[in-house]
Amino acid sequence: MHDIRFIRENPDLFDASLARLGLSAVASEILAIDEARRAAIAAAETAQAERNAASREVGAAKARGDEAEFDRLRTLVADKKAEITRLEEEARAEDTRLRERLVTLPNLPLPEVPEGTSEADNVEIRRWGAPRSFDFTPKEHYELPAVQGGMDFETAAKLAGSRFVLMSGAVARVHRALAQFMLDLHTTEHGLTEVNGPVMVREEMMFGTGQLPKFGEDSYLLREGWWLIPTSEVTLTNIVNDSIIEESYLPRRYTAHSLCFRSEAGSAGKDTSGMLRQHQFEKVEMVSITHPDASLEEHERMTRCAEAVLEKLCLPYRTIVLCTGDMGFGSRKTHDIEVWLPGQDAHREISSISVCGDFQARRMNARFRPEGGGKPEFVHTLNGSGLAVGRCLIAVLENGQQADGSVILPEALRPWLGGRSRITAEGQLA
C-alpha cells in the first residue's frame, strides 16, 4: 500500500510511475479524497473545541443566573455534539474511500526497471550453462519412458479434475529429494531459517501480502473462511504482521517447503499438457525481512541463492529483469530465472525474486524500532522461489533424458536418493 504523504508531496512522480506500468493518472483523484478526509477531521476538531469551550461556560452562566445564556450554551453544546458525530462519520467514510482506492494500486517500479508492455520487453542480464546437445529429438517430461509409469494424469483427473498429477515410485522419490536438497542448501549454505507453517490462512494475511482484495479469483477460499496459500510467501512474510521488531534482529531470512494452491484463472488452454501448470504444486520459498537500506542488496543475494540451486543441479538457466509491463502487483523490481527445457526447446520460469520495499509492510503494519531511537519505521520485504519443486523436477528429467528412455540424475541430488544415479526406462531408481 502507498504512503499518502508521498503522493501529497510527489503527485507528478506518482502518476509518472503509474504511467510506466501502463496505468492512468490517479493522484488528483486520491488527493481530492484525502483533502475531503482532512477537511472533515479539521472541522470535527474545531467543533470539538467549540463544544468544549461552551461546556465550560454553561456552569458559569447558570451560577450567575443568566438563564438565556445558559439555554443558548446548552443548545450549542447539543448542536456541536451532533455536528461532531456527523463530521467524524464523514471523515471515516472518506478514510475508507481512500484506503479502498490505495489498496487496489500496484507498487511503483524502481527507476532502473526497464520500460515495456509485455514479457517480450524483459531484459536478460546473464546466462549460466550451455544447453546439452542431443543426438536424438528430446522429449517433454511426460513423454519419457522413465516417467510415464510414475506420472499419472488420468487417475489424478478422476480424483480431482484437470491440472493435477499423481506421482509415484521413482518420480515421487526424486520430487521429494529435490525439495529436501533445496531446503538443506538454503539452511546450511545460505543462512535461511527453515519454517513449517500453515497452508490455510486468515483473510488479513492474504491482504497483507497483496493477494487480496484484487486477486481473490486466483486463490481458493474455504467454506470456513480460510484461504489456501498460493505460495508460502503469505505465511512467511506475515510472521511480522502487526509487529514492531528490533533493528538488531534484521535481516530475517526464512525458507519453507509447502503445498501451494492456485486457480490458474485466465490460463485456460495454456500449458495443459504435463505438470508445468497445476492447481496444486510444491515450492521451496524464500522470504527476507530487511532494513530499508539493505533491501536492494538483499535482492541480489536472494537471486544468487536461487541460481545456486540450478548450478548445483547442472541445469542451464538465464536470469532476466522483468519490464514494467510484466511485473507483479507488489513488486518494485523482479528477477525471473528461467531454466532450459530441451523438450520444449525453450527457457521457462522456475523462480521469481521480487523486492517489495515497504509496500507489503504498510499493509501488514510491520515495523522495526531503530537502534538509535526514534519512531518505528516500516521494514522492507522480499520474496522468491528457491525453487518451484515440480518445475525443477521437469528440468531434471528433460535435461537428463537418454536415448534409451532412461534419465541420468544430477550428481548433487544423489545423497538424497540413497546414492542412486538414474531412473531406468522401466521407471526404477538404480
Legacy VTK file of the C-alpha trace (Angstrom):
# vtk DataFile Version 3.0
C-alpha trace
ASCII
DATASET POLYDATA
POINTS 430 float
0.000 0.000 0.000
1.175 3.515 -0.726
2.114 6.297 1.668
-0.393 9.140 1.233
2.279 11.620 2.303
4.445 10.574 -0.647
1.537 11.171 -3.031
0.861 14.612 -1.495
4.491 15.626 -1.884
5.136 13.936 -5.259
1.873 13.760 -7.244
3.540 14.128 -10.651
6.172 11.498 -9.851
3.470 9.136 -8.578
1.450 9.493 -11.789
4.579 9.178 -13.927
5.463 5.913 -12.169
1.961 4.559 -12.753
2.242 5.585 -16.398
5.324 3.363 -16.681
3.030 0.493 -15.675
0.528 1.484 -18.349
-1.926 2.945 -15.829
-3.804 6.237 -15.858
-3.034 9.152 -13.529
-4.854 8.967 -10.197
-3.011 11.402 -7.924
-5.607 14.185 -8.306
-8.443 11.779 -7.510
-6.641 10.414 -4.462
-5.660 13.857 -3.206
-9.264 15.077 -3.560
-10.425 12.235 -1.307
-7.560 12.937 1.077
-8.447 16.646 1.180
-12.096 15.880 1.943
-10.988 13.493 4.692
-8.597 16.023 6.233
-11.195 18.807 5.971
-13.748 16.689 7.823
-11.188 15.847 10.520
-10.217 19.516 10.917
-13.862 20.618 11.075
-14.598 17.946 13.684
-11.651 19.127 15.779
-12.841 22.742 15.533
-16.377 21.759 16.510
-14.992 19.748 19.435
-13.018 22.781 20.641
-16.128 24.971 20.381
-18.171 22.379 22.262
-15.552 22.168 24.999
-15.486 25.951 25.374
-19.277 26.134 25.520
-19.382 23.323 28.068
-17.051 25.261 30.336
-19.261 28.367 30.095
-22.543 26.577 30.841
-21.801 26.294 34.547
-20.747 29.929 34.803
-23.968 31.146 33.128
-26.030 29.003 35.474
-24.143 30.311 38.525
-24.804 33.960 37.657
-28.461 33.286 36.911
-28.285 34.078 33.215
-30.932 31.627 32.071
-30.997 32.885 28.482
-27.261 32.397 28.098
-27.487 29.053 29.903
-30.137 27.828 27.455
-28.173 29.120 24.441
-24.980 27.413 25.553
-26.734 24.157 26.371
-28.334 24.119 22.914
-24.962 24.946 21.371
-23.330 22.026 23.193
-26.031 19.649 21.921
-25.770 21.011 18.377
-21.986 20.705 18.382
-22.220 17.120 19.593
-24.423 16.249 16.634
-22.124 18.175 14.291
-19.056 16.339 15.610
-20.748 12.971 15.110
-21.649 13.894 11.524
-18.168 15.169 10.711
-16.465 12.124 12.243
-18.694 9.872 10.162
-17.743 11.868 7.065
-14.054 11.531 7.930
-14.402 7.769 8.424
-16.240 7.427 5.132
-13.542 9.376 3.272
-10.835 7.390 5.038
-12.496 4.170 3.861
-12.724 5.550 0.308
-9.062 6.487 0.402
-7.950 3.116 1.732
-10.086 1.195 -0.757
-8.555 3.201 -3.586
-4.980 2.854 -2.390
-5.094 -0.918 -1.825
-6.002 -1.544 -5.474
-2.962 0.327 -6.820
0.194 -1.687 -7.612
3.633 -0.934 -6.266
5.749 1.598 -8.159
8.708 0.319 -10.220
12.231 1.348 -9.332
13.796 3.767 -11.815
16.172 1.118 -13.187
13.353 -1.277 -14.136
13.222 -1.428 -17.974
10.225 0.022 -19.791
7.940 -2.401 -21.581
4.441 -3.711 -22.085
4.900 -7.489 -22.088
7.354 -10.327 -21.475
8.867 -9.583 -24.872
10.400 -6.455 -23.315
12.125 -8.221 -20.404
15.901 -7.829 -20.313
18.301 -10.751 -19.952
21.163 -9.995 -17.576
23.101 -13.297 -17.586
23.134 -16.952 -18.588
24.724 -19.967 -16.981
25.457 -23.335 -18.544
25.229 -24.467 -22.138
22.171 -26.458 -23.259
23.112 -30.052 -23.908
23.397 -31.277 -27.478
21.243 -34.346 -28.133
21.841 -36.959 -30.839
18.102 -37.649 -30.765
14.995 -35.477 -30.552
14.454 -34.697 -26.851
11.039 -35.399 -25.399
8.940 -33.423 -22.949
8.885 -34.766 -19.402
5.526 -36.548 -19.602
6.587 -38.389 -22.791
9.667 -40.037 -21.274
9.511 -43.844 -20.825
11.224 -43.480 -17.436
8.435 -41.174 -16.271
5.216 -42.441 -17.767
4.539 -45.060 -15.113
5.143 -42.609 -12.263
3.320 -39.520 -13.550
-0.375 -40.320 -13.840
-2.646 -37.546 -15.076
-5.673 -39.723 -15.826
-6.016 -41.024 -12.280
-5.416 -37.530 -10.913
-8.216 -36.225 -13.141
-10.500 -38.929 -11.779
-9.605 -37.904 -8.234
-9.631 -34.121 -8.573
-10.122 -32.947 -12.152
-7.737 -31.364 -14.612
-4.398 -29.744 -13.730
-3.466 -32.325 -11.089
-0.951 -35.152 -11.178
-0.480 -38.377 -9.236
3.228 -39.136 -8.832
4.513 -42.487 -7.631
7.640 -44.599 -7.419
10.906 -43.122 -8.639
9.297 -39.886 -9.863
7.756 -39.193 -6.455
11.069 -40.026 -4.764
13.041 -37.614 -6.960
10.429 -34.903 -6.422
10.775 -35.311 -2.643
14.568 -35.403 -2.857
14.607 -32.118 -4.753
12.656 -30.350 -2.010
14.943 -31.761 0.681
18.035 -30.803 -1.308
16.808 -27.208 -1.690
15.923 -26.840 1.978
19.261 -28.223 3.133
21.146 -25.948 0.739
19.300 -22.834 1.880
19.612 -23.598 5.577
23.222 -24.801 5.645
24.868 -22.622 2.991
22.584 -19.615 2.540
21.726 -18.808 6.139
17.943 -19.138 5.906
15.815 -20.365 8.802
13.517 -23.264 7.936
9.838 -22.769 8.783
6.967 -25.232 8.600
3.760 -23.212 8.689
0.052 -23.428 7.883
-1.202 -23.561 4.319
-4.586 -22.172 5.392
-4.520 -18.526 6.462
-6.883 -15.788 7.537
-8.073 -13.162 5.085
-5.905 -10.489 6.741
-2.779 -12.454 5.859
-3.720 -12.618 2.177
-4.398 -8.879 2.278
-1.024 -8.246 3.907
0.978 -9.690 1.025
-1.288 -8.226 -1.657
-3.274 -11.256 -2.843
-6.464 -9.560 -1.652
-8.663 -7.811 -2.489
-7.750 -7.528 -6.152
-6.652 -11.097 -6.936
-9.077 -13.205 -4.933
-10.109 -15.191 -8.009
-6.559 -16.547 -8.301
-6.800 -18.340 -4.928
-9.134 -20.718 -3.125
-11.466 -19.628 -0.320
-12.599 -22.415 2.007
-16.101 -22.650 3.435
-14.857 -21.823 6.948
-13.291 -18.546 5.777
-9.650 -19.619 5.479
-7.712 -19.123 2.254
-5.378 -21.743 0.793
-1.995 -20.119 0.247
-0.869 -19.594 -3.375
2.700 -19.586 -2.022
4.282 -19.726 1.423
5.329 -16.115 0.827
1.998 -15.411 2.526
2.869 -17.409 5.627
6.491 -16.349 5.925
6.059 -12.633 5.257
3.162 -12.349 7.684
5.306 -13.645 10.544
5.990 -9.940 11.201
2.386 -8.833 10.613
1.344 -6.114 13.096
4.718 -6.292 14.833
7.497 -3.946 15.883
10.816 -5.773 15.894
14.222 -4.561 16.979
16.556 -3.298 14.259
19.229 -5.671 15.577
17.038 -8.620 14.537
17.216 -7.601 10.862
17.569 -9.171 8.412
15.263 -12.108 8.998
15.603 -14.785 6.364
13.129 -17.639 6.084
12.588 -20.647 3.858
9.734 -23.148 3.707
8.678 -26.123 1.636
4.920 -26.153 1.235
1.967 -27.109 -0.856
0.686 -24.179 -2.921
-2.751 -23.733 -4.478
-3.696 -21.557 -7.458
-6.849 -21.464 -9.510
-4.838 -20.539 -12.627
-7.604 -18.075 -13.532
-7.047 -16.731 -17.010
-4.732 -19.549 -18.105
-7.289 -21.665 -19.951
-5.612 -23.587 -22.755
-2.101 -22.678 -21.557
0.380 -25.430 -20.608
-2.364 -28.044 -20.381
-0.011 -30.963 -21.089
2.184 -32.314 -18.331
2.719 -30.801 -14.891
4.082 -27.376 -15.766
0.958 -25.503 -14.623
-1.039 -27.145 -11.831
-3.735 -26.154 -9.324
-1.722 -27.836 -6.543
2.062 -27.839 -6.522
5.032 -27.640 -4.173
7.559 -24.880 -3.803
10.512 -24.009 -1.633
10.040 -20.325 -0.868
12.493 -17.717 0.401
11.426 -14.567 2.278
13.603 -11.797 3.707
12.602 -9.009 6.082
15.219 -6.259 5.940
16.211 -2.744 6.861
15.190 -0.308 4.064
18.826 0.478 3.297
19.635 -3.203 2.678
16.763 -4.433 0.524
18.337 -3.955 -2.913
21.499 -5.758 -1.863
19.312 -8.491 -0.380
17.506 -8.809 -3.703
20.766 -9.669 -5.429
21.708 -12.099 -2.643
18.365 -13.929 -2.900
18.722 -14.179 -6.671
22.091 -15.863 -6.217
20.578 -18.303 -3.702
18.026 -19.424 -6.293
20.608 -19.565 -9.083
22.868 -21.714 -6.873
20.225 -24.448 -6.763
20.244 -24.740 -10.553
24.025 -24.571 -10.786
24.473 -27.405 -8.291
21.984 -29.449 -10.322
23.856 -28.524 -13.543
20.724 -27.103 -15.134
21.295 -24.303 -17.679
19.352 -21.111 -16.999
19.086 -17.446 -17.763
18.223 -14.576 -15.417
16.118 -11.650 -16.629
14.822 -8.378 -15.222
11.095 -8.033 -15.744
9.960 -4.908 -17.542
7.351 -2.536 -16.108
4.528 -4.228 -18.006
5.322 -7.731 -16.757
5.942 -7.149 -13.033
3.712 -8.447 -10.266
1.331 -6.299 -8.232
3.517 -5.929 -5.132
6.963 -5.735 -6.718
9.309 -2.777 -7.218
11.774 -4.916 -9.167
11.726 -8.580 -10.148
14.318 -11.055 -11.375
12.942 -14.115 -13.122
15.128 -17.194 -13.504
14.243 -19.380 -16.465
15.537 -22.923 -16.700
16.279 -24.599 -20.019
13.756 -27.299 -21.005
15.048 -29.236 -24.026
11.681 -30.915 -24.574
10.186 -27.501 -25.277
13.395 -26.064 -26.761
12.817 -23.030 -24.546
13.612 -21.360 -21.244
10.719 -21.451 -18.770
10.300 -19.620 -15.485
11.339 -21.561 -12.392
11.833 -18.717 -9.916
10.701 -15.142 -9.490
12.514 -12.987 -6.906
10.981 -9.633 -6.001
11.849 -6.701 -3.781
8.680 -5.034 -2.499
10.074 -2.117 -0.489
7.635 -1.094 2.253
4.570 -1.877 0.107
3.616 -5.085 1.933
4.861 -3.775 5.290
2.339 -0.928 5.188
-0.471 -3.382 4.500
0.748 -5.573 7.387
1.816 -2.732 9.728
5.203 -4.423 10.080
7.841 -2.098 11.551
11.219 -2.038 13.264
12.495 0.102 16.136
15.713 1.963 15.133
18.677 1.253 17.393
19.450 4.954 17.718
15.933 5.749 18.876
13.126 7.486 17.076
9.766 6.395 15.720
9.350 2.850 14.386
9.854 2.548 10.623
8.407 0.132 8.103
10.559 -2.853 7.184
11.217 -3.888 3.604
10.106 -7.324 2.376
11.378 -9.619 -0.364
10.245 -12.986 -1.646
11.348 -15.537 -4.195
11.120 -19.178 -5.219
14.055 -21.267 -4.302
12.714 -23.191 -6.344
9.386 -24.428 -7.696
9.821 -28.146 -6.999
7.652 -29.530 -9.790
9.259 -27.355 -12.438
12.675 -28.322 -11.157
11.666 -31.970 -11.494
10.638 -31.317 -15.102
14.031 -29.722 -15.798
15.942 -32.598 -14.187
14.001 -35.168 -16.192
14.232 -33.403 -19.546
17.888 -32.406 -19.273
18.911 -35.866 -18.056
16.979 -37.920 -20.603
18.828 -40.580 -22.595
18.192 -42.149 -25.989
17.111 -45.452 -24.378
14.330 -43.693 -22.388
16.179 -43.596 -19.069
17.126 -40.450 -17.127
20.533 -39.640 -15.611
20.044 -37.709 -12.356
22.261 -34.826 -11.156
25.193 -35.891 -9.023
24.330 -33.293 -6.371
20.965 -34.970 -5.800
22.277 -38.482 -5.225
22.877 -38.194 -1.431
19.098 -37.627 -1.063
18.409 -40.699 -3.219
20.478 -43.238 -1.332
23.234 -42.976 -3.926
21.000 -43.874 -6.874
22.019 -42.091 -10.069
19.306 -42.722 -12.656
15.761 -43.729 -13.449
15.661 -46.696 -15.788
13.464 -46.765 -18.868
11.204 -49.041 -16.840
10.793 -46.360 -14.176
13.014 -47.775 -11.441
15.661 -45.947 -9.413
19.078 -47.500 -9.985
LINES 1 431
430 0 1 2 3 4 5 6 7 8 9 10 11 12 13 14 15 16 17 18 19 20 21 22 23 24 25 26 27 28 29 30 31 32 33 34 35 36 37 38 39 40 41 42 43 44 45 46 47 48 49 50 51 52 53 54 55 56 57 58 59 60 61 62 63 64 65 66 67 68 69 70 71 72 73 74 75 76 77 78 79 80 81 82 83 84 85 86 87 88 89 90 91 92 93 94 95 96 97 98 99 100 101 102 103 104 105 106 107 108 109 110 111 112 113 114 115 116 117 118 119 120 121 122 123 124 125 126 127 128 129 130 131 132 133 134 135 136 137 138 139 140 141 142 143 144 145 146 147 148 149 150 151 152 153 154 155 156 157 158 159 160 161 162 163 164 165 166 167 168 169 170 171 172 173 174 175 176 177 178 179 180 181 182 183 184 185 186 187 188 189 190 191 192 193 194 195 196 197 198 199 200 201 202 203 204 205 206 207 208 209 210 211 212 213 214 215 216 217 218 219 220 221 222 223 224 225 226 227 228 229 230 231 232 233 234 235 236 237 238 239 240 241 242 243 244 245 246 247 248 249 250 251 252 253 254 255 256 257 258 259 260 261 262 263 264 265 266 267 268 269 270 271 272 273 274 275 276 277 278 279 280 281 282 283 284 285 286 287 288 289 290 291 292 293 294 295 296 297 298 299 300 301 302 303 304 305 306 307 308 309 310 311 312 313 314 315 316 317 318 319 320 321 322 323 324 325 326 327 328 329 330 331 332 333 334 335 336 337 338 339 340 341 342 343 344 345 346 347 348 349 350 351 352 353 354 355 356 357 358 359 360 361 362 363 364 365 366 367 368 369 370 371 372 373 374 375 376 377 378 379 380 381 382 383 384 385 386 387 388 389 390 391 392 393 394 395 396 397 398 399 400 401 402 403 404 405 406 407 408 409 410 411 412 413 414 415 416 417 418 419 420 421 422 423 424 425 426 427 428 429
